[in-house]
Amino acid sequence: MPIPLRLSQARRALAEMFIDLCLAFHATTVPLDQEPGETDANRALVAVAAMLGHAEGRPMNASEIAVRLRMPRTSVMRRLKVLRKQGLLQRIKGRYYLEPHRADQVPHQDKFTLILAKGFKEIAPILSEMDT
């Protein structure tokens, strides 16, 4: 007999939002004219870490990404290689940047907005209670 699991609506909403955001970020790592293959959440994390470093004006090398994500450097390197091959990232002097044509556009922006709106609608009452 399965063990019942009681999760609050807010926790379920956060879990749904986490999965949906991982899938959406993964979809942004492949060329726009291709369907994403099997989801690799770690590849999406590496892509997001590289994007954040670039956006914050401090692009990271593979070791810095590995430290930030608490992931083995070899795993980060494998994923960076795929991301470069897919045209998402470029490497300049050992540091990773979004490709200019990919940095100029935000694919699936409407999907991210929908995911966040749906999730925050569910957790807004809890956040409101925390304020008081």
VEXPA-193455 format. One record per residue: x, y, z of N, C-alpha, C, CB in turn. Coordinates in Angstrom, 2 decimals. Glycine has a CB too. Example, Ala and Ser with C-alpha at 12.3 -4.5 7.8 and 13.67 -1.06 7.14 Angstrom:
<node <13.19; -5.69; 7.80>; <12.30; -4.50; 7.80>; <13.20; -3.30; 7.80>; <11.31; -4.47; 9.05>>
<node <12.85; -2.25; 7.08>; <13.67; -1.06; 7.14>; <12.90; 0.03; 7.87>; <14.08; -0.60; 5.72>>
***
This chain:
<node <0.85; -1.19; 0.00>; <0.00; 0.00; 0.00>; <0.89; 1.24; 0.00>; <-0.96; 0.00; 1.23>>
<node <0.65; 2.17; -0.92>; <1.48; 3.37; -0.97>; <1.32; 4.23; 0.28>; <1.15; 4.19; -2.21>>
<node <2.39; 4.91; 0.60>; <2.38; 5.83; 1.74>; <1.83; 7.16; 1.25>; <3.82; 6.00; 2.36>>
<node <0.76; 7.66; 1.88>; <0.22; 8.95; 1.44>; <1.21; 10.08; 1.72>; <-1.12; 9.23; 2.14>>
<node <1.24; 11.00; 0.81>; <2.12; 12.16; 0.97>; <1.25; 13.40; 0.94>; <3.21; 12.21; -0.15>>
<node <1.29; 14.13; 2.03>; <0.50; 15.35; 2.11>; <1.41; 16.54; 1.85>; <-0.21; 15.48; 3.50>>
<node <1.23; 17.13; 0.72>; <1.97; 18.35; 0.37>; <0.98; 19.49; 0.28>; <2.76; 18.18; -0.97>>
<node <1.39; 20.62; 0.78>; <0.53; 21.80; 0.66>; <0.41; 22.17; -0.81>; <1.08; 22.99; 1.50>>
<node <-0.63; 22.90; -1.12>; <-0.83; 23.38; -2.49>; <0.36; 24.22; -2.94>; <-2.14; 24.20; -2.59>>
<node <0.91; 25.01; -2.02>; <2.05; 25.87; -2.37>; <3.28; 25.03; -2.73>; <2.39; 26.82; -1.21>>
<node <3.54; 23.97; -1.96>; <4.70; 23.11; -2.27>; <4.50; 22.39; -3.59>; <4.94; 22.09; -1.15>>
<node <3.29; 21.93; -3.84>; <3.01; 21.29; -5.13>; <3.21; 22.29; -6.27>; <1.57; 20.71; -5.17>>
<node <2.75; 23.52; -6.06>; <2.91; 24.55; -7.09>; <4.38; 24.84; -7.35>; <2.18; 25.85; -6.68>>
<node <5.18; 24.91; -6.28>; <6.62; 25.14; -6.45>; <7.29; 23.98; -7.19>; <7.30; 25.35; -5.09>>
<node <6.89; 22.76; -6.86>; <7.45; 21.59; -7.54>; <7.10; 21.61; -9.03>; <6.94; 20.28; -6.88>>
<node <5.85; 21.92; -9.33>; <5.42; 22.04; -10.73>; <6.22; 23.12; -11.44>; <3.91; 22.34; -10.82>>
<node <6.38; 24.26; -10.77>; <7.10; 25.39; -11.36>; <8.56; 25.00; -11.61>; <7.01; 26.63; -10.45>>
<node <9.17; 24.28; -10.68>; <10.56; 23.84; -10.83>; <10.70; 22.95; -12.07>; <11.03; 23.08; -9.57>>
<node <9.82; 21.97; -12.20>; <9.89; 21.07; -13.36>; <9.67; 21.85; -14.65>; <8.83; 19.94; -13.23>>
<node <8.64; 22.68; -14.67>; <8.33; 23.43; -15.89>; <9.47; 24.38; -16.27>; <7.04; 24.22; -15.71>>
<node <10.08; 25.03; -15.28>; <11.21; 25.93; -15.58>; <12.42; 25.15; -16.08>; <11.59; 26.74; -14.33>>
<node <12.70; 23.99; -15.49>; <13.81; 23.15; -15.98>; <13.59; 22.77; -17.43>; <13.97; 21.88; -15.11>>
<node <12.37; 22.34; -17.74>; <12.06; 21.95; -19.13>; <12.17; 23.15; -20.07>; <10.66; 21.34; -19.22>>
<node <11.70; 24.30; -19.62>; <11.76; 25.50; -20.47>; <13.20; 25.94; -20.69>; <10.95; 26.65; -19.83>>
<node <14.02; 25.94; -19.63>; <15.43; 26.31; -19.81>; <16.13; 25.30; -20.70>; <16.14; 26.40; -18.44>>
<node <15.82; 24.02; -20.53>; <16.43; 23.00; -21.39>; <16.07; 23.28; -22.86>; <15.95; 21.58; -20.98>>
<node <14.83; 23.65; -23.12>; <14.40; 23.93; -24.50>; <15.18; 25.09; -25.11>; <12.90; 24.23; -24.54>>
<node <15.64; 26.03; -24.28>; <16.38; 27.17; -24.82>; <17.82; 26.82; -25.18>; <16.38; 28.31; -23.82>>
<node <18.28; 25.62; -24.79>; <19.67; 25.26; -25.06>; <19.88; 24.66; -26.44>; <20.16; 24.28; -24.02>>
<node <18.81; 24.35; -27.14>; <18.94; 23.76; -28.47>; <18.65; 24.82; -29.53>; <17.98; 22.54; -28.64>>
<node <19.17; 24.64; -30.73>; <18.87; 25.60; -31.80>; <17.36; 25.77; -31.96>; <19.50; 25.15; -33.13>>
<node <16.96; 26.98; -32.30>; <15.54; 27.30; -32.35>; <14.76; 26.47; -33.36>; <15.36; 28.75; -32.66>>
<node <15.44; 25.96; -34.38>; <14.75; 25.18; -35.40>; <14.72; 23.69; -35.08>; <15.41; 25.40; -36.74>>
<node <15.14; 23.31; -33.87>; <15.16; 21.90; -33.48>; <14.31; 21.67; -32.24>; <16.60; 21.43; -33.22>>
<node <13.79; 20.46; -32.15>; <13.06; 20.05; -30.95>; <14.08; 19.60; -29.90>; <12.02; 18.92; -31.26>>
<node <13.86; 19.95; -28.64>; <14.78; 19.47; -27.61>; <14.67; 17.96; -27.46>; <14.49; 20.16; -26.25>>
<node <15.81; 17.32; -27.27>; <15.83; 15.89; -27.05>; <15.55; 15.58; -25.59>; <17.17; 15.29; -27.49>>
<node <16.15; 14.51; -25.13>; <15.98; 14.11; -23.73>; <16.45; 15.24; -22.82>; <16.75; 12.80; -23.42>>
<node <15.66; 15.52; -21.82>; <15.97; 16.63; -20.91>; <17.20; 16.33; -20.08>; <14.78; 16.92; -20.00>>
<node <18.11; 17.27; -20.07>; <19.30; 17.20; -19.22>; <19.28; 18.45; -18.34>; <20.64; 17.11; -20.08>>
<node <18.72; 18.29; -17.14>; <18.59; 19.44; -16.23>; <19.96; 20.03; -15.90>; <17.87; 19.02; -14.94>>
<node <20.99; 19.19; -15.82>; <22.33; 19.71; -15.53>; <22.85; 20.57; -16.67>; <23.29; 18.56; -15.25>>
<node <22.53; 20.20; -17.90>; <22.95; 21.03; -19.04>; <22.25; 22.38; -18.97>; <22.65; 20.32; -20.39>>
<node <20.98; 22.37; -18.60>; <20.25; 23.63; -18.45>; <20.88; 24.47; -17.35>; <18.76; 23.37; -18.14>>
<node <21.29; 23.85; -16.25>; <21.95; 24.59; -15.16>; <23.26; 25.21; -15.63>; <22.22; 23.66; -13.97>>
<node <24.05; 24.46; -16.38>; <25.32; 24.98; -16.89>; <25.05; 26.17; -17.82>; <26.11; 23.87; -17.65>>
<node <24.05; 26.04; -18.68>; <23.71; 27.13; -19.60>; <23.27; 28.37; -18.83>; <22.60; 26.70; -20.56>>
<node <22.45; 28.19; -17.81>; <21.97; 29.33; -17.02>; <23.12; 29.97; -16.26>; <20.86; 28.88; -16.04>>
<node <24.02; 29.17; -15.70>; <25.18; 29.73; -14.99>; <26.04; 30.56; -15.93>; <26.02; 28.61; -14.34>>
<node <26.30; 30.05; -17.13>; <27.10; 30.80; -18.11>; <26.38; 32.08; -18.51>; <27.38; 29.93; -19.36>>
<node <25.06; 32.00; -18.71>; <24.28; 33.17; -19.08>; <24.34; 34.23; -17.98>; <22.82; 32.77; -19.36>>
<node <24.18; 33.82; -16.73>; <24.23; 34.77; -15.61>; <25.59; 35.44; -15.50>; <23.88; 34.08; -14.31>>
<node <26.65; 34.64; -15.62>; <27.99; 35.22; -15.56>; <28.19; 36.27; -16.63>; <29.04; 34.14; -15.69>>
<node <27.76; 35.95; -17.85>; <27.87; 36.88; -18.97>; <27.03; 38.13; -18.70>; <27.41; 36.21; -20.30>>
<node <25.79; 37.95; -18.25>; <24.88; 39.08; -18.01>; <25.39; 39.99; -16.89>; <23.49; 38.57; -17.66>>
<node <26.07; 39.41; -15.91>; <26.57; 40.18; -14.78>; <27.95; 40.79; -15.04>; <26.64; 39.30; -13.54>>
<node <28.46; 40.60; -16.27>; <29.75; 41.18; -16.63>; <30.95; 40.45; -16.07>; <29.79; 42.58; -16.18>>
<node <30.75; 39.21; -15.65>; <31.86; 38.41; -15.15>; <31.73; 36.97; -15.67>; <31.90; 38.43; -13.59>>
<node <31.94; 36.82; -16.99>; <31.83; 35.48; -17.57>; <32.74; 34.50; -16.86>; <32.15; 35.52; -19.07>>
<node <32.29; 33.27; -16.75>; <33.01; 32.26; -15.98>; <33.70; 31.25; -16.89>; <32.06; 31.54; -15.04>>
<node <34.76; 30.65; -16.33>; <35.38; 29.52; -17.00>; <34.73; 28.24; -16.46>; <36.95; 29.51; -16.78>>
<node <35.14; 27.10; -16.99>; <34.51; 25.83; -16.60>; <34.66; 25.55; -15.11>; <35.12; 24.69; -17.40>>
<node <35.81; 25.85; -14.55>; <36.03; 25.60; -13.12>; <35.11; 26.45; -12.26>; <37.49; 25.87; -12.74>>
<node <34.93; 27.70; -12.64>; <34.05; 28.59; -11.87>; <32.59; 28.14; -11.96>; <34.18; 30.04; -12.37>>
<node <32.19; 27.69; -13.13>; <30.83; 27.17; -13.29>; <30.66; 25.92; -12.42>; <30.52; 26.84; -14.78>>
<node <31.67; 25.05; -12.42>; <31.61; 23.83; -11.62>; <31.47; 24.15; -10.13>; <32.86; 22.97; -11.85>>
<node <32.23; 25.12; -9.66>; <32.14; 25.51; -8.25>; <30.76; 26.08; -7.96>; <33.24; 26.55; -7.89>>
<node <30.29; 26.96; -8.83>; <28.99; 27.60; -8.62>; <27.87; 26.57; -8.54>; <28.69; 28.60; -9.74>>
<node <27.95; 25.53; -9.37>; <26.89; 24.53; -9.45>; <27.14; 23.30; -8.57>; <26.71; 24.08; -10.87>>
<node <28.31; 23.27; -7.93>; <28.69; 22.10; -7.11>; <28.60; 20.82; -7.95>; <27.78; 21.99; -5.84>>
<node <29.22; 20.90; -9.11>; <29.19; 19.82; -10.08>; <30.63; 19.50; -10.47>; <28.33; 20.20; -11.34>>
<node <30.96; 18.25; -10.73>; <32.33; 17.93; -11.16>; <32.69; 18.70; -12.44>; <32.48; 16.42; -11.40>>
<node <33.92; 19.18; -12.48>; <34.38; 19.96; -13.63>; <34.24; 19.17; -14.93>; <35.84; 20.39; -13.44>>
<node <34.51; 17.87; -14.88>; <34.40; 17.05; -16.10>; <32.96; 17.03; -16.61>; <34.89; 15.61; -15.82>>
<node <32.01; 17.00; -15.70>; <30.59; 17.04; -16.11>; <30.25; 18.38; -16.74>; <29.67; 16.77; -14.90>>
<node <30.76; 19.45; -16.15>; <30.53; 20.79; -16.70>; <31.15; 20.88; -18.09>; <31.12; 21.88; -15.77>>
<node <32.37; 20.38; -18.24>; <33.06; 20.44; -19.54>; <32.26; 19.71; -20.63>; <34.47; 19.84; -19.43>>
<node <31.74; 18.53; -20.30>; <30.94; 17.78; -21.28>; <29.73; 18.59; -21.73>; <30.48; 16.43; -20.69>>
<node <29.07; 19.21; -20.78>; <27.87; 19.97; -21.12>; <28.21; 21.26; -21.86>; <27.09; 20.30; -19.85>>
<node <29.30; 21.90; -21.50>; <29.74; 23.10; -22.22>; <30.04; 22.76; -23.68>; <30.98; 23.72; -21.55>>
<node <30.64; 21.61; -23.90>; <30.95; 21.18; -25.27>; <29.67; 21.04; -26.09>; <31.73; 19.84; -25.25>>
<node <28.64; 20.43; -25.50>; <27.36; 20.27; -26.19>; <26.73; 21.64; -26.45>; <26.40; 19.39; -25.36>>
<node <26.77; 22.52; -25.46>; <26.16; 23.85; -25.60>; <26.86; 24.67; -26.68>; <26.20; 24.60; -24.27>>
<node <28.18; 24.51; -26.80>; <28.91; 25.20; -27.87>; <28.52; 24.62; -29.23>; <30.44; 25.09; -27.65>>
<node <28.44; 23.30; -29.29>; <28.09; 22.63; -30.54>; <26.68; 23.03; -30.99>; <28.18; 21.11; -30.37>>
<node <25.78; 23.25; -30.04>; <24.41; 23.63; -30.36>; <24.27; 25.12; -30.67>; <23.49; 23.26; -29.21>>
<node <25.38; 25.85; -30.55>; <25.35; 27.26; -30.91>; <24.83; 28.19; -29.84>; <24.55; 27.44; -32.11>>
<node <24.74; 27.72; -28.60>; <24.25; 28.59; -27.53>; <25.38; 29.41; -26.93>; <23.57; 27.77; -26.44>>
<node <26.53; 28.79; -26.73>; <27.66; 29.45; -26.06>; <28.86; 29.54; -26.98>; <28.04; 28.70; -24.79>>
<node <29.70; 30.51; -26.69>; <31.02; 30.59; -27.32>; <32.05; 30.75; -26.20>; <31.10; 31.78; -28.34>>
<node <33.26; 30.32; -26.50>; <34.35; 30.43; -25.52>; <35.37; 31.43; -26.04>; <35.01; 29.04; -25.25>>
<node <35.66; 32.42; -25.20>; <36.66; 33.42; -25.54>; <37.63; 33.49; -24.37>; <36.01; 34.83; -25.82>>
<node <38.89; 33.19; -24.67>; <39.94; 33.18; -23.65>; <39.53; 32.36; -22.43>; <40.28; 34.61; -23.23>>
<node <38.92; 31.19; -22.70>; <38.57; 30.25; -21.63>; <37.29; 30.58; -20.88>; <39.67; 30.17; -20.68>>
<node <36.63; 31.67; -21.24>; <35.40; 32.07; -20.55>; <34.22; 31.92; -21.50>; <35.50; 33.54; -20.02>>
<node <33.05; 31.66; -20.91>; <31.88; 31.32; -21.72>; <30.88; 32.47; -21.79>; <31.19; 30.09; -21.15>>
<node <30.42; 32.71; -23.01>; <29.49; 33.79; -23.32>; <28.34; 33.22; -24.16>; <30.20; 34.97; -24.07>>
<node <27.18; 33.85; -24.06>; <26.11; 33.50; -24.98>; <26.52; 33.96; -26.37>; <24.74; 34.14; -24.55>>
<node <26.18; 33.18; -27.38>; <26.40; 33.61; -28.76>; <25.60; 34.89; -28.98>; <25.99; 32.49; -29.79>>
<node <26.17; 35.88; -29.69>; <25.47; 37.16; -29.87>; <24.05; 37.02; -30.41>; <26.26; 38.03; -30.79>>
<node <23.86; 36.15; -31.41>; <22.51; 36.01; -31.98>; <21.53; 35.39; -30.98>; <22.55; 35.16; -33.25>>
<node <22.03; 34.59; -30.03>; <21.16; 34.01; -29.01>; <20.94; 34.98; -27.86>; <21.75; 32.69; -28.48>>
<node <21.93; 35.83; -27.59>; <21.81; 36.80; -26.50>; <20.79; 37.89; -26.85>; <23.17; 37.44; -26.19>>
<node <20.63; 38.16; -28.15>; <19.70; 39.21; -28.58>; <18.24; 38.79; -28.50>; <20.03; 39.61; -29.99>>
<node <17.99; 37.51; -28.39>; <16.61; 37.04; -28.35>; <16.38; 36.18; -27.11>; <16.27; 36.24; -29.63>>
<node <15.18; 36.20; -26.64>; <14.81; 35.37; -25.49>; <13.76; 34.39; -25.98>; <14.28; 36.25; -24.27>>
<node <14.22; 33.19; -26.39>; <13.24; 32.23; -26.89>; <12.33; 31.76; -25.76>; <13.94; 31.02; -27.53>>
<node <11.11; 31.51; -26.09>; <10.13; 30.96; -25.14>; <9.83; 31.90; -23.98>; <10.63; 29.65; -24.60>>
<node <10.04; 33.21; -24.17>; <9.81; 34.15; -23.07>; <8.37; 34.06; -22.57>; <10.11; 35.59; -23.52>>
<node <7.42; 33.87; -23.48>; <6.03; 33.76; -23.06>; <5.81; 32.53; -22.20>; <5.11; 33.72; -24.28>>
<node <6.54; 31.45; -22.49>; <6.43; 30.24; -21.69>; <6.93; 30.49; -20.26>; <7.22; 29.08; -22.34>>
<node <8.05; 31.19; -20.13>; <8.57; 31.51; -18.80>; <7.58; 32.38; -18.03>; <9.94; 32.23; -18.91>>
<node <7.02; 33.36; -18.70>; <6.05; 34.25; -18.05>; <4.84; 33.47; -17.56>; <5.60; 35.36; -19.03>>
<node <4.34; 32.56; -18.38>; <3.19; 31.74; -18.01>; <3.51; 30.84; -16.81>; <2.73; 30.90; -19.20>>
<node <4.66; 30.19; -16.83>; <5.06; 29.31; -15.73>; <5.14; 30.09; -14.43>; <6.42; 28.64; -16.03>>
<node <5.81; 31.23; -14.47>; <5.97; 32.04; -13.25>; <4.64; 32.59; -12.76>; <6.94; 33.19; -13.50>>
<node <3.80; 33.05; -13.67>; <2.50; 33.58; -13.27>; <1.65; 32.51; -12.60>; <1.75; 34.16; -14.48>>
<node <1.65; 31.32; -13.18>; <0.87; 30.21; -12.62>; <1.40; 29.83; -11.23>; <0.92; 28.99; -13.56>>
<node <2.71; 29.72; -11.10>; <3.30; 29.34; -9.82>; <3.08; 30.38; -8.74>; <4.77; 29.09; -9.98>>
<node <3.29; 31.65; -9.10>; <3.14; 32.71; -8.10>; <1.68; 32.90; -7.70>; <3.70; 34.02; -8.64>>
<node <0.77; 32.58; -8.59>; <-0.65; 32.65; -8.23>; <-0.94; 31.69; -7.08>; <-1.55; 32.32; -9.46>>
<node <-0.33; 30.52; -7.12>; <-0.54; 29.52; -6.08>; <0.15; 29.87; -4.77>; <-0.06; 28.16; -6.56>>
<node <1.34; 30.46; -4.86>; <2.09; 30.72; -3.61>; <1.87; 32.12; -3.06>; <3.56; 30.51; -3.85>>
<node <1.18; 32.98; -3.80>; <0.95; 34.36; -3.33>; <0.29; 34.41; -1.96>; <0.09; 35.10; -4.33>>
<node <-0.73; 33.59; -1.67>; <-1.33; 33.65; -0.34>; <-0.34; 33.33; 0.78>; <-2.50; 32.70; -0.26>>
<node <0.56; 32.40; 0.55>; <1.56; 32.04; 1.57>; <2.53; 33.19; 1.75>; <2.33; 30.74; 1.18>>
<node <2.97; 33.79; 0.65>; <3.88; 34.93; 0.74>; <3.21; 36.09; 1.46>; <4.35; 35.36; -0.66>>
<node <1.93; 36.27; 1.19>; <1.18; 37.33; 1.84>; <1.11; 37.11; 3.35>; <-0.24; 37.43; 1.25>>
<node <0.91; 35.86; 3.76>; <0.87; 35.53; 5.20>; <2.22; 35.79; 5.86>; <0.46; 34.07; 5.40>>
<node <3.30; 35.57; 5.14>; <4.64; 35.77; 5.70>; <4.92; 37.24; 5.96>; <5.70; 35.19; 4.77>>
<node <4.28; 38.12; 5.19>; <4.47; 39.56; 5.35>; <3.86; 40.09; 6.64>; <3.87; 40.29; 4.18>>
<node <2.83; 39.43; 7.13>; <2.12; 39.95; 8.31>; <2.64; 39.36; 9.59>; <0.65; 39.68; 8.20>>
***
